[in-house]
Amino acid sequence: MVKIIRHGEPLFYSLWDELRLKMRYGCSSYSEVALQYYAQRPKDKKQTMLTKSFIIMEGSTPVIGFCGVDVTSREGRRLLAFEVPCFTIENHGYAKHPSHKKIFLAEIEQILLDSDYNVWYRDLLVGGQLSIMSKYLLSHGATAEVISPIIIDLARDESELKKDLRKSYKSLINWGAREMNPIILNNTTLSWENMLEF
């Protein structure tokens, strides 16, 4: 049986995190704690916020999750996730099923019909594929801006990492290490005071 769990319902964040972790969406920007953090600045600015997030369930299995908030400010109405782009997570074992896709798109259409939004959306291109949401937005006239993140494998030795850099970047890194006096912290040396200072 298919049902929808909406933001504010008791199990929402545990199901969101289950879906996020099960599908290896390790991006901490969309964890419950991060989203609560992002919500604070719009609250402080007295912006109007209406959470539109939901999760489509198949029985007890989360299938597709959408994280989005209607934020109204002087600049107008925007659909984002407080201060980061909207986001969807798809359980690819289920999400391609026509009924799940149909329910998801009906919810998205209802959200978008409610207002003339400026939508800010992020797609991580999991498996090299566009998400259902990206396909929908692009088919309805949205434009995409490609931003390529760089993932650095910190398990590699420092000399291996530097070997892959351009010569000009190496000199910039060496200058920064020499002139900026960086302090390197890890999970055993980091303190809350360090976080507050940052």
Solvent accessible surface area in square Angstrom, and as a share of the most:
residue,aa,sasa,rsa
1,M,175,0.78
2,V,47,0.27
3,K,87,0.37
4,I,47,0.24
5,I,18,0.09
6,R,105,0.38
7,H,65,0.29
8,G,67,0.65
9,E,72,0.32
10,P,135,0.85
11,L,111,0.55
12,F,6,0.02
13,Y,39,0.15
14,S,68,0.44
15,L,18,0.09
16,W,0,0.00
17,D,35,0.18
18,E,77,0.34
19,L,0,0.00
20,R,21,0.08
21,L,110,0.55
22,K,117,0.49
23,M,42,0.19
24,R,217,0.79
25,Y,14,0.05
26,G,62,0.60
27,C,39,0.23
28,S,78,0.50
29,S,26,0.17
30,Y,0,0.00
31,S,19,0.12
32,E,59,0.26
33,V,116,0.66
34,A,19,0.15
35,L,4,0.02
36,Q,103,0.46
37,Y,155,0.59
38,Y,39,0.15
39,A,6,0.05
40,Q,91,0.40
41,R,129,0.47
42,P,4,0.02
43,K,111,0.47
44,D,91,0.47
45,K,122,0.52
46,K,177,0.75
47,Q,35,0.16
48,T,91,0.53
49,M,49,0.22
50,L,102,0.51
51,T,43,0.25
52,K,33,0.14
53,S,6,0.04
54,F,1,0.00
55,I,0,0.00
56,I,0,0.00
57,M,5,0.02
58,E,51,0.23
59,G,36,0.34
60,S,96,0.62
61,T,29,0.17
62,P,0,0.00
63,V,0,0.00
64,I,0,0.00
65,G,0,0.00
66,F,0,0.00
67,C,4,0.02
68,G,0,0.00
69,V,1,0.01
70,D,4,0.02
71,V,0,0.00
72,T,50,0.29
73,S,21,0.14
74,R,237,0.87
75,E,131,0.59
76,G,30,0.29
77,R,86,0.31
78,R,69,0.25
79,L,1,0.00
80,L,2,0.01
81,A,0,0.00
82,F,20,0.09
83,E,54,0.24
84,V,18,0.10
85,P,5,0.03
86,C,0,0.00
87,F,2,0.01
88,T,6,0.03
89,I,0,0.00
90,E,5,0.02
91,N,8,0.04
92,H,64,0.28
93,G,72,0.70
94,Y,81,0.31
95,A,0,0.00
96,K,126,0.53
97,H,98,0.44
98,P,100,0.63
99,S,44,0.28
100,H,5,0.02
101,K,83,0.35
102,K,152,0.64
103,I,53,0.27
104,F,0,0.00
105,L,39,0.19
106,A,56,0.43
107,E,32,0.14
108,I,1,0.01
109,E,71,0.32
110,Q,106,0.47
111,I,13,0.06
112,L,36,0.18
113,L,142,0.71
114,D,73,0.38
115,S,23,0.15
116,D,136,0.71
117,Y,27,0.10
118,N,99,0.51
119,V,45,0.26
120,W,127,0.45
121,Y,41,0.16
122,R,80,0.29
123,D,38,0.20
124,L,75,0.37
125,L,90,0.45
126,V,53,0.30
127,G,72,0.69
128,G,67,0.64
129,Q,103,0.46
130,L,74,0.37
131,S,13,0.09
132,I,14,0.07
133,M,0,0.00
134,S,9,0.06
135,K,98,0.41
136,Y,25,0.09
137,L,22,0.11
138,L,71,0.35
139,S,85,0.55
140,H,122,0.54
141,G,65,0.62
142,A,43,0.33
143,T,131,0.76
144,A,77,0.59
145,E,147,0.66
146,V,132,0.76
147,I,132,0.67
148,S,88,0.57
149,P,106,0.67
150,I,153,0.77
151,I,162,0.82
152,I,105,0.54
153,D,77,0.40
154,L,145,0.72
155,A,97,0.75
156,R,83,0.30
157,D,84,0.43
158,E,113,0.51
159,S,74,0.48
160,E,74,0.33
161,L,41,0.21
162,K,68,0.29
163,K,144,0.61
164,D,93,0.48
165,L,58,0.29
166,R,167,0.61
167,K,178,0.75
168,S,66,0.42
169,Y,101,0.39
170,K,69,0.29
171,S,65,0.42
172,L,113,0.56
173,I,78,0.40
174,N,72,0.37
175,W,124,0.44
176,G,12,0.12
177,A,62,0.48
178,R,153,0.56
179,E,95,0.43
180,M,133,0.59
181,N,117,0.60
182,P,80,0.51
183,I,146,0.74
184,I,158,0.80
185,L,72,0.36
186,N,83,0.43
187,N,140,0.72
188,T,113,0.66
189,T,78,0.45
190,L,82,0.41
191,S,45,0.29
192,W,171,0.60
193,E,118,0.53
194,N,48,0.25
195,M,95,0.42
196,L,126,0.63
197,E,152,0.68
198,F,210,0.87
